Amino acid sequence: MGVAEELEKLADLHRSGALSEREYADAKEAVLRGATSGTTRIGEAANRYVTFQIVMAAVGLIVFFLFLFLVFLPRWNSFP
């Protein structure tokens, strides 16, 4: 269940009288706090993954250029 769905459910319970004003405010705050903390952890993991991808791309480029300049280009004149 998403955050928006949970907030809608809480609003419906509040309108029907099942939740008092204070209970509604506390529950809404808990839902929003949980969404924020979960988003932060997911955001940090995504940042680490993107950083890993950038580093691996740089390493791949370095390996490619090393191969190009040290192996392929010196043999370029020996090809028929």
Distance bins in CASP14 RR format, pairs under 12 A and 6 or more apart:
PFRMAT RR
TARGET T0000
AUTHOR 0000-0000-0000
RMODE 2
METHOD distances of the structure
MODEL  1
1 7 0 0 0 0 0 1 0 0 0 0 0
1 8 0 0 0 0 1 0 0 0 0 0 0
1 9 1 0 0 1 0 0 0 0 0 0 0
1 10 0 0 0 0 0 1 0 0 0 0 0
1 31 0 0 0 0 1 0 0 0 0 0 0
1 35 0 0 0 0 0 1 0 0 0 0 0
2 8 0 0 0 0 1 0 0 0 0 0 0
2 9 0 0 0 0 1 0 0 0 0 0 0
2 31 0 0 0 0 1 0 0 0 0 0 0
2 32 0 0 0 0 0 1 0 0 0 0 0
2 34 0 0 0 0 0 1 0 0 0 0 0
2 35 0 0 0 0 1 0 0 0 0 0 0
2 38 0 0 0 0 0 1 0 0 0 0 0
2 39 0 0 0 0 0 1 0 0 0 0 0
3 9 0 0 0 0 0 1 0 0 0 0 0
3 10 0 0 0 0 0 1 0 0 0 0 0
3 28 0 0 0 0 0 1 0 0 0 0 0
3 30 0 0 0 0 0 1 0 0 0 0 0
3 31 1 0 0 1 0 0 0 0 0 0 0
3 32 1 0 0 1 0 0 0 0 0 0 0
3 33 0 0 0 0 0 1 0 0 0 0 0
3 34 0 0 0 0 1 0 0 0 0 0 0
3 35 1 0 1 0 0 0 0 0 0 0 0
3 36 0 0 0 0 1 0 0 0 0 0 0
3 37 0 0 0 0 0 1 0 0 0 0 0
3 38 0 0 0 0 0 1 0 0 0 0 0
3 39 0 0 0 0 1 0 0 0 0 0 0
4 10 0 0 0 0 0 1 0 0 0 0 0
4 11 0 0 0 0 0 1 0 0 0 0 0
4 31 0 0 0 0 1 0 0 0 0 0 0
4 32 0 0 0 0 0 1 0 0 0 0 0
4 35 0 0 0 0 1 0 0 0 0 0 0
5 11 0 0 0 0 0 1 0 0 0 0 0
5 12 0 0 0 0 0 1 0 0 0 0 0
5 31 0 0 0 0 1 0 0 0 0 0 0
5 35 0 0 0 0 0 1 0 0 0 0 0
6 12 0 0 0 0 0 1 0 0 0 0 0
6 13 0 0 0 0 0 1 0 0 0 0 0
6 27 0 0 0 0 1 0 0 0 0 0 0
6 28 0 0 0 0 1 0 0 0 0 0 0
6 30 0 0 0 0 1 0 0 0 0 0 0
6 31 1 0 1 0 0 0 0 0 0 0 0
6 32 0 0 0 0 1 0 0 0 0 0 0
6 34 0 0 0 0 1 0 0 0 0 0 0
6 35 0 0 0 0 1 0 0 0 0 0 0
7 13 0 0 0 0 0 1 0 0 0 0 0
7 14 0 0 0 0 0 1 0 0 0 0 0
7 24 0 0 0 0 0 1 0 0 0 0 0
7 27 0 0 0 0 1 0 0 0 0 0 0
7 28 1 0 0 1 0 0 0 0 0 0 0
7 29 0 0 0 0 0 1 0 0 0 0 0
7 30 0 0 0 0 0 1 0 0 0 0 0
7 31 1 0 0 1 0 0 0 0 0 0 0
7 32 1 0 0 1 0 0 0 0 0 0 0
7 34 0 0 0 0 0 1 0 0 0 0 0
7 35 0 0 0 0 1 0 0 0 0 0 0
8 14 0 0 0 0 0 1 0 0 0 0 0
8 15 0 0 0 0 0 1 0 0 0 0 0
8 28 0 0 0 0 0 1 0 0 0 0 0
8 31 0 0 0 0 0 1 0 0 0 0 0
9 15 0 0 0 0 0 1 0 0 0 0 0
9 16 0 0 0 0 0 1 0 0 0 0 0
9 18 0 0 0 0 0 1 0 0 0 0 0
9 19 0 0 0 0 0 1 0 0 0 0 0
9 24 0 0 0 0 0 1 0 0 0 0 0
9 27 0 0 0 0 1 0 0 0 0 0 0
9 28 0 0 0 0 0 1 0 0 0 0 0
9 31 0 0 0 0 1 0 0 0 0 0 0
10 16 0 0 0 0 0 1 0 0 0 0 0
10 17 0 0 0 0 0 1 0 0 0 0 0
10 18 0 0 0 0 1 0 0 0 0 0 0
10 19 1 0 0 1 0 0 0 0 0 0 0
10 20 0 0 0 0 0 1 0 0 0 0 0
10 21 0 0 0 0 0 1 0 0 0 0 0
10 23 0 0 0 0 1 0 0 0 0 0 0
10 24 1 0 0 1 0 0 0 0 0 0 0
10 25 0 0 0 0 1 0 0 0 0 0 0
10 26 0 0 0 0 1 0 0 0 0 0 0
10 27 1 0 1 0 0 0 0 0 0 0 0
10 28 1 0 1 0 0 0 0 0 0 0 0
10 29 0 0 0 0 0 1 0 0 0 0 0
10 30 0 0 0 0 1 0 0 0 0 0 0
10 31 1 0 0 1 0 0 0 0 0 0 0
10 32 0 0 0 0 0 1 0 0 0 0 0
11 17 0 0 0 0 0 1 0 0 0 0 0
11 18 0 0 0 0 0 1 0 0 0 0 0
11 19 0 0 0 0 1 0 0 0 0 0 0
11 24 1 0 0 1 0 0 0 0 0 0 0
11 25 0 0 0 0 0 1 0 0 0 0 0
11 27 0 0 0 0 0 1 0 0 0 0 0
11 28 0 0 0 0 1 0 0 0 0 0 0
11 31 0 0 0 0 0 1 0 0 0 0 0
12 18 0 0 0 0 1 0 0 0 0 0 0
12 19 0 0 0 0 1 0 0 0 0 0 0
12 24 0 0 0 0 0 1 0 0 0 0 0
12 27 0 0 0 0 0 1 0 0 0 0 0
13 19 1 0 1 0 0 0 0 0 0 0 0
13 20 0 0 0 0 0 1 0 0 0 0 0
13 21 0 0 0 0 0 1 0 0 0 0 0
13 23 0 0 0 0 1 0 0 0 0 0 0
13 24 1 0 0 1 0 0 0 0 0 0 0
13 27 0 0 0 0 1 0 0 0 0 0 0
13 28 0 0 0 0 0 1 0 0 0 0 0
14 20 0 0 0 0 1 0 0 0 0 0 0
14 21 1 0 0 1 0 0 0 0 0 0 0
14 22 0 0 0 0 0 1 0 0 0 0 0
14 23 0 0 0 0 1 0 0 0 0 0 0
14 24 1 0 1 0 0 0 0 0 0 0 0
14 25 0 0 0 0 1 0 0 0 0 0 0
14 26 0 0 0 0 0 1 0 0 0 0 0
14 27 0 0 0 0 1 0 0 0 0 0 0
14 28 0 0 0 0 1 0 0 0 0 0 0
15 21 0 0 0 0 0 1 0 0 0 0 0
15 24 0 0 0 0 1 0 0 0 0 0 0
16 24 0 0 0 0 0 1 0 0 0 0 0
17 23 0 0 0 0 1 0 0 0 0 0 0
17 24 0 0 0 0 1 0 0 0 0 0 0
18 24 0 0 0 0 1 0 0 0 0 0 0
18 27 0 0 0 0 0 1 0 0 0 0 0
19 25 0 0 0 0 1 0 0 0 0 0 0
19 26 0 0 0 0 1 0 0 0 0 0 0
19 27 1 0 0 1 0 0 0 0 0 0 0
19 28 0 0 0 0 1 0 0 0 0 0 0
20 26 0 0 0 0 1 0 0 0 0 0 0
20 27 0 0 0 0 0 1 0 0 0 0 0
21 27 0 0 0 0 0 1 0 0 0 0 0
21 28 0 0 0 0 0 1 0 0 0 0 0
22 28 0 0 0 0 0 1 0 0 0 0 0
22 29 0 0 0 0 0 1 0 0 0 0 0
23 29 0 0 0 0 0 1 0 0 0 0 0
23 30 0 0 0 0 0 1 0 0 0 0 0
24 30 0 0 0 0 0 1 0 0 0 0 0
24 31 0 0 0 0 0 1 0 0 0 0 0
25 31 0 0 0 0 0 1 0 0 0 0 0
25 32 0 0 0 0 0 1 0 0 0 0 0
26 32 0 0 0 0 0 1 0 0 0 0 0
26 33 0 0 0 0 0 1 0 0 0 0 0
27 33 0 0 0 0 0 1 0 0 0 0 0
27 34 0 0 0 0 0 1 0 0 0 0 0
28 34 0 0 0 0 0 1 0 0 0 0 0
28 35 0 0 0 0 0 1 0 0 0 0 0
29 35 0 0 0 0 0 1 0 0 0 0 0
29 36 0 0 0 0 0 1 0 0 0 0 0
30 36 0 0 0 0 0 1 0 0 0 0 0
30 37 0 0 0 0 0 1 0 0 0 0 0
31 37 0 0 0 0 0 1 0 0 0 0 0
31 38 0 0 0 0 0 1 0 0 0 0 0
32 38 0 0 0 0 0 1 0 0 0 0 0
32 39 0 0 0 0 0 1 0 0 0 0 0
33 39 0 0 0 0 0 1 0 0 0 0 0
33 40 0 0 0 0 0 1 0 0 0 0 0
34 40 0 0 0 0 1 0 0 0 0 0 0
34 41 0 0 0 0 0 1 0 0 0 0 0
34 42 0 0 0 0 0 1 0 0 0 0 0
35 41 0 0 0 0 0 1 0 0 0 0 0
35 42 0 0 0 0 0 1 0 0 0 0 0
36 42 0 0 0 0 0 1 0 0 0 0 0
36 43 0 0 0 0 0 1 0 0 0 0 0
37 43 0 0 0 0 0 1 0 0 0 0 0
37 44 0 0 0 0 0 1 0 0 0 0 0
38 44 0 0 0 0 1 0 0 0 0 0 0
38 45 0 0 0 0 0 1 0 0 0 0 0
38 46 0 0 0 0 0 1 0 0 0 0 0
39 45 0 0 0 0 0 1 0 0 0 0 0
39 46 0 0 0 0 0 1 0 0 0 0 0
40 46 0 0 0 0 0 1 0 0 0 0 0
40 47 0 0 0 0 0 1 0 0 0 0 0
41 47 0 0 0 0 0 1 0 0 0 0 0
41 48 0 0 0 0 0 1 0 0 0 0 0
42 48 0 0 0 0 0 1 0 0 0 0 0
42 49 0 0 0 0 0 1 0 0 0 0 0
43 49 0 0 0 0 1 0 0 0 0 0 0
43 50 0 0 0 0 1 0 0 0 0 0 0
43 51 0 0 0 0 0 1 0 0 0 0 0
44 50 0 0 0 0 0 1 0 0 0 0 0
44 51 0 0 0 0 0 1 0 0 0 0 0
45 51 0 0 0 0 0 1 0 0 0 0 0
45 52 0 0 0 0 0 1 0 0 0 0 0
46 52 0 0 0 0 0 1 0 0 0 0 0
46 53 0 0 0 0 0 1 0 0 0 0 0
47 53 0 0 0 0 0 1 0 0 0 0 0
47 54 0 0 0 0 0 1 0 0 0 0 0
48 54 0 0 0 0 0 1 0 0 0 0 0
48 55 0 0 0 0 0 1 0 0 0 0 0
49 55 0 0 0 0 0 1 0 0 0 0 0
49 56 0 0 0 0 0 1 0 0 0 0 0
50 56 0 0 0 0 0 1 0 0 0 0 0
50 57 0 0 0 0 0 1 0 0 0 0 0
51 57 0 0 0 0 0 1 0 0 0 0 0
51 58 0 0 0 0 0 1 0 0 0 0 0
52 58 0 0 0 0 0 1 0 0 0 0 0
52 59 0 0 0 0 0 1 0 0 0 0 0
53 59 0 0 0 0 0 1 0 0 0 0 0
53 60 0 0 0 0 0 1 0 0 0 0 0
54 60 0 0 0 0 0 1 0 0 0 0 0
54 61 0 0 0 0 0 1 0 0 0 0 0
55 61 0 0 0 0 0 1 0 0 0 0 0
55 62 0 0 0 0 0 1 0 0 0 0 0
56 62 0 0 0 0 0 1 0 0 0 0 0
56 63 0 0 0 0 0 1 0 0 0 0 0
57 63 0 0 0 0 0 1 0 0 0 0 0
57 64 0 0 0 0 0 1 0 0 0 0 0
58 64 0 0 0 0 0 1 0 0 0 0 0
58 65 0 0 0 0 0 1 0 0 0 0 0
59 65 0 0 0 0 0 1 0 0 0 0 0
59 66 0 0 0 0 0 1 0 0 0 0 0
60 66 0 0 0 0 1 0 0 0 0 0 0
60 67 0 0 0 0 1 0 0 0 0 0 0
60 68 0 0 0 0 0 1 0 0 0 0 0
61 67 0 0 0 0 0 1 0 0 0 0 0
61 68 0 0 0 0 0 1 0 0 0 0 0
62 68 0 0 0 0 0 1 0 0 0 0 0
62 69 0 0 0 0 0 1 0 0 0 0 0
62 70 0 0 0 0 0 1 0 0 0 0 0
63 69 0 0 0 0 0 1 0 0 0 0 0
63 70 0 0 0 0 0 1 0 0 0 0 0
63 71 0 0 0 0 0 1 0 0 0 0 0
64 70 0 0 0 0 0 1 0 0 0 0 0
64 71 0 0 0 0 0 1 0 0 0 0 0
64 72 0 0 0 0 1 0 0 0 0 0 0
65 71 0 0 0 0 0 1 0 0 0 0 0
65 72 0 0 0 0 0 1 0 0 0 0 0
65 73 0 0 0 0 0 1 0 0 0 0 0
66 72 0 0 0 0 0 1 0 0 0 0 0
66 73 0 0 0 0 0 1 0 0 0 0 0
67 73 0 0 0 0 1 0 0 0 0 0 0
67 74 0 0 0 0 0 1 0 0 0 0 0
67 75 0 0 0 0 0 1 0 0 0 0 0
68 74 0 0 0 0 0 1 0 0 0 0 0
68 75 0 0 0 0 0 1 0 0 0 0 0
68 76 0 0 0 0 0 1 0 0 0 0 0
69 75 0 0 0 0 0 1 0 0 0 0 0
69 76 0 0 0 0 0 1 0 0 0 0 0
71 78 0 0 0 0 0 1 0 0 0 0 0
72 78 0 0 0 0 0 1 0 0 0 0 0
72 79 0 0 0 0 0 1 0 0 0 0 0
73 79 0 0 0 0 0 1 0 0 0 0 0
END
